[in-house]
Amino acid sequence: MTMSDDAADRTAPGSDDDAPTPRGPAEPDAIIAADGERLPLRSWRPTGATPPRATVLAVHGFNDYSGAFECLGTTLAGHGIAVYAYDQRSFGATRDRGVWPGHRTLVADLETAIPLIQAHHPATPLVLLGESMGAAVVMLALADRAAPLRQTVRGVVLVSAAVWGGTALNPIARALLLGFGALLPRVRMTKPYSPARMPSDNREMLDALWRDPLAITATRISAVAGLVRLTDAAMAVAPAFDVPGLVQFGREDRVNPPKAVATFLDLLPRGRQRVAVYPEGWHMLLRDTRAALVIDDIAAWLADPTAELPNGEERSGRSLS
Protein backbone atom coordinates (compact mmCIF):
# COMPACT_ATOMS: atom_id res chain seq x y z
CA MET A 1 0.00 0.00 0.00
CA THR A 2 1.84 3.06 -1.23
CA MET A 3 0.32 6.31 -0.06
CA SER A 4 1.20 9.91 -0.62
CA ASP A 5 2.67 11.79 2.32
CA ASP A 6 -0.61 13.60 2.92
CA ALA A 7 -2.77 10.50 2.63
CA ALA A 8 -0.60 8.53 5.00
CA ASP A 9 -0.54 11.28 7.58
CA ARG A 10 -4.29 11.71 7.46
CA THR A 11 -4.81 8.07 8.34
CA ALA A 12 -1.80 7.28 10.54
CA PRO A 13 -1.73 5.74 13.01
CA GLY A 14 -5.07 4.14 12.12
CA SER A 15 -4.17 2.99 8.61
CA ASP A 16 -4.13 -0.74 9.31
CA ASP A 17 -7.40 -1.64 7.60
CA ASP A 18 -6.01 -1.36 4.06
CA ALA A 19 -3.31 -4.05 4.25
CA PRO A 20 -2.67 -5.60 0.83
CA THR A 21 -3.39 -9.24 0.13
CA PRO A 22 -0.12 -11.16 0.63
CA ARG A 23 1.06 -12.24 -2.80
CA GLY A 24 3.55 -10.99 -5.36
CA PRO A 25 6.43 -11.89 -7.65
CA ALA A 26 10.07 -12.22 -6.63
CA GLU A 27 13.11 -10.31 -7.87
CA PRO A 28 16.77 -11.14 -7.18
CA ASP A 29 17.22 -8.01 -5.09
CA ALA A 30 13.70 -7.19 -3.90
CA ILE A 31 10.44 -8.50 -2.51
CA ILE A 32 7.51 -7.22 -4.55
CA ALA A 33 4.47 -6.66 -2.36
CA ALA A 34 0.90 -7.34 -3.44
CA ASP A 35 0.41 -3.75 -4.54
CA GLY A 36 3.68 -3.61 -6.47
CA GLU A 37 5.69 -1.89 -3.73
CA ARG A 38 9.36 -2.82 -4.07
CA LEU A 39 11.10 -3.83 -0.82
CA PRO A 40 14.90 -4.02 -1.35
CA LEU A 41 16.34 -7.41 -0.43
CA ARG A 42 19.78 -8.39 0.84
CA SER A 43 21.12 -11.92 1.17
CA TRP A 44 24.09 -13.71 2.67
CA ARG A 45 24.49 -17.28 1.44
CA PRO A 46 27.01 -20.06 2.01
CA THR A 47 29.59 -20.52 -0.71
CA GLY A 48 29.88 -23.73 -2.68
CA ALA A 49 27.35 -26.11 -4.14
CA THR A 50 26.11 -27.58 -0.87
CA PRO A 51 22.55 -26.45 -0.03
CA PRO A 52 22.22 -24.37 3.16
CA ARG A 53 21.41 -26.20 6.38
CA ALA A 54 18.76 -23.61 7.23
CA THR A 55 17.29 -20.39 5.89
CA VAL A 56 16.74 -17.30 8.04
CA LEU A 57 14.42 -14.47 7.01
CA ALA A 58 15.36 -11.48 9.17
CA VAL A 59 13.06 -8.52 9.92
CA HIS A 60 14.70 -5.31 11.10
CA GLY A 61 13.73 -2.82 13.78
CA PHE A 62 12.23 0.68 13.88
CA ASN A 63 14.02 3.36 11.80
CA ASP A 64 16.52 0.73 10.64
CA TYR A 65 16.85 -1.31 7.44
CA SER A 66 18.10 -4.65 6.15
CA GLY A 67 21.75 -3.64 6.45
CA ALA A 68 21.34 -4.15 10.19
CA PHE A 69 22.00 -7.85 9.63
CA GLU A 70 25.39 -7.60 7.91
CA CYS A 71 27.32 -9.16 10.80
CA LEU A 72 24.62 -11.77 11.46
CA GLY A 73 24.34 -12.70 7.79
CA THR A 74 28.07 -12.98 7.21
CA THR A 75 28.59 -15.11 10.32
CA LEU A 76 25.65 -17.46 9.73
CA ALA A 77 26.61 -17.91 6.08
CA GLY A 78 29.93 -19.21 7.39
CA HIS A 79 27.94 -21.78 9.35
CA GLY A 80 26.16 -22.97 6.21
CA ILE A 81 22.99 -20.92 6.83
CA ALA A 82 21.39 -18.64 4.23
CA VAL A 83 20.14 -15.28 5.52
CA TYR A 84 17.73 -12.94 3.75
CA ALA A 85 16.52 -9.52 4.91
CA TYR A 86 14.38 -6.86 3.24
CA ASP A 87 13.75 -3.19 3.94
CA GLN A 88 10.36 -2.99 5.56
CA ARG A 89 7.88 -0.61 3.98
CA SER A 90 8.58 3.05 4.85
CA PHE A 91 12.12 2.21 5.98
CA GLY A 92 15.52 1.91 4.32
CA ALA A 93 15.44 2.44 0.55
CA THR A 94 11.66 2.09 0.17
CA ARG A 95 9.32 4.88 -0.86
CA ASP A 96 7.54 7.12 1.65
CA ARG A 97 10.37 6.74 4.14
CA GLY A 98 9.32 7.58 7.66
CA VAL A 99 5.57 7.56 6.96
CA TRP A 100 4.02 4.86 9.12
CA PRO A 101 2.20 2.36 6.85
CA GLY A 102 0.13 0.61 9.53
CA HIS A 103 1.22 -2.56 11.25
CA ARG A 104 -1.15 -4.79 9.29
CA THR A 105 0.64 -3.69 6.13
CA LEU A 106 4.02 -4.56 7.66
CA VAL A 107 2.65 -7.98 8.60
CA ALA A 108 1.17 -8.50 5.12
CA ASP A 109 4.56 -7.69 3.56
CA LEU A 110 6.18 -10.37 5.72
CA GLU A 111 3.45 -12.82 4.75
CA THR A 112 4.34 -12.08 1.13
CA ALA A 113 8.07 -12.53 1.74
CA ILE A 114 7.89 -15.89 3.54
CA PRO A 115 6.83 -18.12 0.62
CA LEU A 116 9.04 -16.18 -1.81
CA ILE A 117 12.13 -16.80 0.31
CA GLN A 118 11.12 -20.40 1.00
CA ALA A 119 10.95 -20.96 -2.77
CA HIS A 120 14.70 -20.30 -2.99
CA HIS A 121 15.42 -23.27 -0.69
CA PRO A 122 12.25 -25.39 -0.63
CA ALA A 123 13.84 -28.34 1.17
CA THR A 124 15.52 -26.22 3.84
CA PRO A 125 13.97 -25.33 7.23
CA LEU A 126 12.89 -21.68 7.35
CA VAL A 127 13.27 -19.64 10.54
CA LEU A 128 12.03 -16.08 11.06
CA LEU A 129 14.26 -13.70 13.02
CA GLY A 130 12.81 -10.42 14.23
CA GLU A 131 14.80 -7.67 15.90
CA SER A 132 12.99 -5.16 18.15
CA MET A 133 10.04 -3.89 16.07
CA GLY A 134 10.69 -6.73 13.65
CA ALA A 135 10.04 -9.24 16.43
CA ALA A 136 6.56 -7.77 16.92
CA VAL A 137 5.88 -8.07 13.17
CA VAL A 138 7.03 -11.71 13.24
CA MET A 139 4.75 -12.50 16.16
CA LEU A 140 1.69 -11.02 14.46
CA ALA A 141 2.42 -12.84 11.19
CA LEU A 142 2.40 -16.19 13.03
CA ALA A 143 -0.29 -15.41 15.60
CA ASP A 144 -3.01 -17.41 13.84
CA ARG A 145 -2.46 -21.06 14.71
CA ALA A 146 -4.48 -22.14 11.68
CA ALA A 147 -2.53 -19.99 9.21
CA PRO A 148 -0.75 -21.96 6.45
CA LEU A 149 2.44 -20.01 7.24
CA ARG A 150 2.65 -21.92 10.51
CA GLN A 151 3.40 -25.02 8.44
CA THR A 152 6.13 -23.20 6.49
CA VAL A 153 8.06 -21.69 9.38
CA ARG A 154 10.01 -24.07 11.63
CA GLY A 155 10.75 -21.58 14.39
CA VAL A 156 11.51 -17.99 15.39
CA VAL A 157 14.31 -15.97 16.95
CA LEU A 158 13.10 -12.85 18.77
CA VAL A 159 15.97 -10.44 19.48
CA SER A 160 15.26 -7.59 21.91
CA ALA A 161 11.56 -7.77 21.07
CA ALA A 162 9.98 -4.30 21.23
CA VAL A 163 7.88 -4.18 24.40
CA TRP A 164 8.54 -0.60 25.50
CA GLY A 165 5.32 0.89 24.10
CA GLY A 166 1.69 0.36 24.93
CA THR A 167 1.15 -0.79 28.48
CA ALA A 168 4.79 0.05 29.33
CA LEU A 169 3.86 3.74 29.04
CA ASN A 170 2.00 5.46 31.82
CA PRO A 171 -1.56 6.42 30.80
CA ILE A 172 -0.79 10.14 30.50
CA ALA A 173 2.28 9.62 28.28
CA ARG A 174 0.38 7.12 26.16
CA ALA A 175 -2.59 9.46 25.68
CA LEU A 176 -0.32 12.39 24.79
CA LEU A 177 1.68 10.34 22.30
CA LEU A 178 -1.33 8.88 20.52
CA GLY A 179 -3.11 12.22 20.58
CA PHE A 180 -0.19 14.16 19.12
CA GLY A 181 0.36 11.35 16.61
CA ALA A 182 -3.18 11.88 15.30
CA LEU A 183 -3.27 15.68 15.52
CA LEU A 184 0.32 16.54 14.57
CA PRO A 185 1.56 13.56 12.55
CA ARG A 186 4.29 15.44 10.71
CA VAL A 187 6.09 16.81 13.76
CA ARG A 188 9.50 15.20 13.87
CA MET A 189 11.64 14.33 16.85
CA THR A 190 15.35 14.69 16.03
CA LYS A 191 18.18 14.19 18.51
CA PRO A 192 21.19 11.94 18.96
CA TYR A 193 20.95 8.94 21.22
CA SER A 194 20.54 10.03 24.84
CA PRO A 195 22.45 8.26 27.64
CA ALA A 196 19.17 7.17 29.22
CA ARG A 197 18.06 5.49 25.98
CA MET A 198 21.43 4.48 24.53
CA PRO A 199 20.66 1.41 22.39
CA SER A 200 24.17 -0.07 22.27
CA ASP A 201 27.62 0.06 23.79
CA ASN A 202 29.11 0.10 20.28
CA ARG A 203 29.58 3.84 19.84
CA GLU A 204 31.47 3.48 16.55
CA MET A 205 28.53 1.59 15.08
CA LEU A 206 26.02 4.13 16.43
CA ASP A 207 27.99 7.04 14.96
CA ALA A 208 28.07 5.31 11.57
CA LEU A 209 24.35 4.53 11.79
CA TRP A 210 23.57 8.16 12.60
CA ARG A 211 25.34 9.17 9.37
CA ASP A 212 23.81 6.37 7.30
CA PRO A 213 21.39 7.87 4.73
CA LEU A 214 19.23 4.72 4.86
CA ALA A 215 18.65 5.01 8.61
CA ILE A 216 15.90 7.36 9.81
CA THR A 217 17.08 9.93 12.36
CA ALA A 218 14.14 12.37 12.21
CA THR A 219 11.10 10.45 13.42
CA ARG A 220 7.47 11.48 12.91
CA ILE A 221 5.31 11.37 16.01
CA SER A 222 2.72 9.44 14.00
CA ALA A 223 5.32 6.72 13.36
CA VAL A 224 6.08 6.40 17.08
CA ALA A 225 2.35 6.22 17.79
CA GLY A 226 2.06 3.49 15.18
CA LEU A 227 4.90 1.59 16.80
CA VAL A 228 3.08 1.76 20.12
CA ARG A 229 -0.01 0.24 18.52
CA LEU A 230 2.16 -2.49 16.99
CA THR A 231 3.67 -3.41 20.35
CA ASP A 232 0.18 -3.42 21.85
CA ALA A 233 -0.91 -5.95 19.23
CA ALA A 234 2.17 -8.13 19.76
CA MET A 235 1.71 -8.17 23.53
CA ALA A 236 -1.93 -9.17 23.01
CA VAL A 237 -0.95 -12.32 21.08
CA ALA A 238 1.97 -13.24 23.38
CA PRO A 239 -0.04 -15.57 25.69
CA ALA A 240 -0.94 -17.82 22.74
CA PHE A 241 2.34 -17.47 20.83
CA ASP A 242 3.48 -21.09 20.98
CA VAL A 243 5.86 -21.13 18.00
CA PRO A 244 9.13 -22.84 19.04
CA GLY A 245 11.90 -20.33 19.28
CA LEU A 246 14.78 -18.54 20.92
CA VAL A 247 14.13 -15.25 22.77
CA GLN A 248 17.13 -13.01 23.49
CA PHE A 249 17.41 -9.93 25.68
CA GLY A 250 20.31 -7.90 27.09
CA ARG A 251 20.43 -6.98 30.74
CA GLU A 252 21.74 -3.52 29.80
CA ASP A 253 18.81 -2.86 27.42
CA ARG A 254 17.89 0.81 27.95
CA VAL A 255 15.12 0.85 25.35
CA ASN A 256 12.89 -1.86 26.80
CA PRO A 257 11.97 -1.23 30.47
CA PRO A 258 12.85 -4.27 32.64
CA LYS A 259 9.30 -4.52 33.96
CA ALA A 260 7.90 -4.59 30.44
CA VAL A 261 10.35 -7.35 29.46
CA ALA A 262 9.38 -9.33 32.55
CA THR A 263 5.70 -8.98 31.66
CA PHE A 264 6.37 -10.09 28.09
CA LEU A 265 8.31 -13.16 29.18
CA ASP A 266 5.62 -14.04 31.70
CA LEU A 267 2.96 -13.88 28.99
CA LEU A 268 4.73 -16.30 26.64
CA PRO A 269 3.61 -19.94 26.94
CA ARG A 270 5.96 -21.91 29.17
CA GLY A 271 8.29 -24.33 27.45
CA ARG A 272 7.78 -23.09 23.88
CA GLN A 273 10.63 -20.58 23.64
CA ARG A 274 14.04 -20.69 25.20
CA VAL A 275 15.09 -17.41 26.81
CA ALA A 276 18.72 -16.26 26.78
CA VAL A 277 19.90 -13.20 28.69
CA TYR A 278 23.24 -11.50 28.06
CA PRO A 279 24.63 -9.72 31.15
CA GLU A 280 26.54 -7.15 29.09
CA GLY A 281 24.10 -7.05 26.18
CA TRP A 282 22.23 -3.89 25.17
CA HIS A 283 19.21 -3.39 22.92
CA MET A 284 21.08 -3.79 19.65
CA LEU A 285 22.38 -7.22 20.56
CA LEU A 286 23.36 -8.12 17.00
CA ARG A 287 25.64 -5.06 16.71
CA ASP A 288 26.87 -4.56 20.28
CA THR A 289 30.56 -4.96 21.01
CA ARG A 290 29.77 -8.52 22.15
CA ALA A 291 27.46 -9.35 19.26
CA ALA A 292 29.53 -12.43 18.39
CA LEU A 293 28.28 -14.16 21.56
CA VAL A 294 24.65 -13.56 20.63
CA ILE A 295 25.12 -14.66 17.04
CA ASP A 296 26.99 -17.81 18.11
CA ASP A 297 24.01 -18.75 20.27
CA ILE A 298 21.69 -18.26 17.30
CA ALA A 299 23.91 -20.51 15.18
CA ALA A 300 23.96 -23.14 17.94
CA TRP A 301 20.18 -23.03 18.33
CA LEU A 302 19.67 -23.33 14.57
CA ALA A 303 21.95 -26.38 14.53
CA ASP A 304 20.15 -28.02 17.47
CA PRO A 305 17.23 -26.27 19.23
CA THR A 306 17.66 -28.56 22.25
CA ALA A 307 21.41 -28.18 22.75
CA GLU A 308 22.95 -26.05 25.48
CA LEU A 309 23.57 -22.47 24.41
CA PRO A 310 27.30 -21.64 24.56
CA ASN A 311 27.07 -18.00 25.68
CA GLY A 312 23.73 -16.72 26.93
CA GLU A 313 22.43 -17.19 30.44
CA GLU A 314 19.32 -19.26 29.88
CA ARG A 315 16.27 -18.30 31.94
CA SER A 316 13.22 -20.37 32.76
CA GLY A 317 11.50 -17.57 34.67
CA ARG A 318 10.43 -14.02 33.93
CA SER A 319 13.28 -12.10 35.58
CA LEU A 320 16.32 -10.81 33.73
CA SER A 321 18.34 -10.46 36.93
Buried (B, 14 or more C-beta within 10 A) or exposed (E): BBBEEEBBBBBBBBBBEBBBEBEBEBEEEBBBBBBEBBBBBBBBBBEEEEEBBBBBBBBBBBBBBBBBBBBBBEBBBEBBBBBBBBBBBBBBBBEBBBBBBBBBBBBBBBBBBBBBBBEBBEEBBBBBBBBBBBBBBBBBBBBEEEEEBBEBBBBBBBBBBBBBBBBBBEEEEBEEBBEBBBEEBEEEEEEEBEEEEBBBBBEEBBEEBEEBEBBBBEBBBBBBBBBBBBBBBBBBBBEEBBBBBBBBBBBBBBBBBBEBBBBBBEBBEEEBBBBBBBEEBBBBBBBBBBBEBBBBBBBBBBEEBEEEBEBBEEBEEBEBE
